[in-house]
Amino acid sequence: MTNTYIYRKSSYSDAEHECVEIALALPVGVAIRDSKYPTGPFIQLSLASWEAFHRALTREEL
């Protein structure tokens, strides 16, 4: 899997804390990686899975 996506970092992130970065990875969905390892591994989620995950986070269900 080639990682040529354009990632964005959360506005809650800063240089001292670990954070994830997210990229739109069409047609698959989204790609997620650890901001401390930009050339390291990443995972891909379908848009439906990402939406369910994001919804659970915003509702503080996780």
Secondary structure, 3 states (H helix, E strand, C coil): CCCCCCCEECCCCCCCCCCEEEEEECCCEEEEEECCCCCCCEEEEEHHHHHHHHHHHHCCCC
